[in-house]
């Protein structure tokens, strides 16, 4: 199966790892395929695309884990083959830093700058002035399942459970608080590693859906993720919040905590306010 194109492997396994698989093509370039079913409003989910680009960059750097990555989204990604051009800018003892640019044909989809390392070797003093969000059990939360265009097909590839207070937007009852909290995991007990966390930080419905703004496509302009550790097995607790909606933009600040209560990921993204 290893020699099959990424699109074929995904169809056979259905896993996140297969859907984001890349293979060396030419020196400095990697080949992959945007798999069907990972889209929102007809366009591939931004965290999914970032994970694929980060996988290519990790391969080029010879380092397993993204530590910090920033993606600028240039045009929508749709099902089909892509190529990812990578360049390592610095290869140090602990970290390597480089760029990855994803193309569909000659059309650039996103440009990524990232620093990668080995999080299994990370350690040092800790100061935590925060805590995982308080959530009902996953069974008591609202599972988001695809239903045509809304919720989108992407939700069939993740297991997402929203806090009941944050899920009412789906029935037209927006809370007025730009907040999304809930549980995340991959289906079929597929492990969530540092690269899958890049998908997790962009998997939840936009906070704007609870801000009494139009419920519509909220395109990401830029997404930055800081990965602190590979998660322990089990559900991830997630919280995303917005403080400022101005000039047609909003920010989302995210936290991801693993089953042991450890902070494993943070994110901030700048997005366009949905126009309805």
Number of C-alpha atoms within 10 A of each C-alpha: 8 7 8 9 17 24 21 16 19 21 13 11 11 16 18 23 21 20 26 25 24 24 18 15 13 9 10 15 20 24 21 25 24 25 25 16 20 24 21 19 16 17 17 21 24 28 22 27 24 30 25 29 32 34 26 30 34 24 17 22 23 14 20 19 26 29 22 19 23 21 26 20 21 17 15 17 23 20 17 13 16 22 24 29 21 26 17 17 14 12 15 9 7 11 16 22 23 20 23 29 23 29 20 19 11 9 13 18 21 23 21 22 22 24 25 24 22 16 17 10 8 10 9 4 4 6 5 7 5 8 11 18 18 12 17 15 11 17 8 12 20 19 19 20 18 15 11 8 12 15 16 19 21 23 22 17 18 21 18 25 25 24 22 17 17 24 24 16 19 14 7 12 14 20 16 15 17 22 23 25 26 28 28 27 22 20 15 10 11 14 17 24 18 24 25 25 28 29 22 26 29 23 19 21 23 26 26 29 27 25 18 16 16 14 20 15 17 23 21 22 17 19 24 22 27 22 25 20 24 21 25 17 15 17 21 27 24 27 24 25 19 20 13 11 16 10 8 10 16 21 24 25 19 22 24 27 24 23 14 13 15 18 23 20 25 22 22 21 21 18 20 18 23 18 11 9
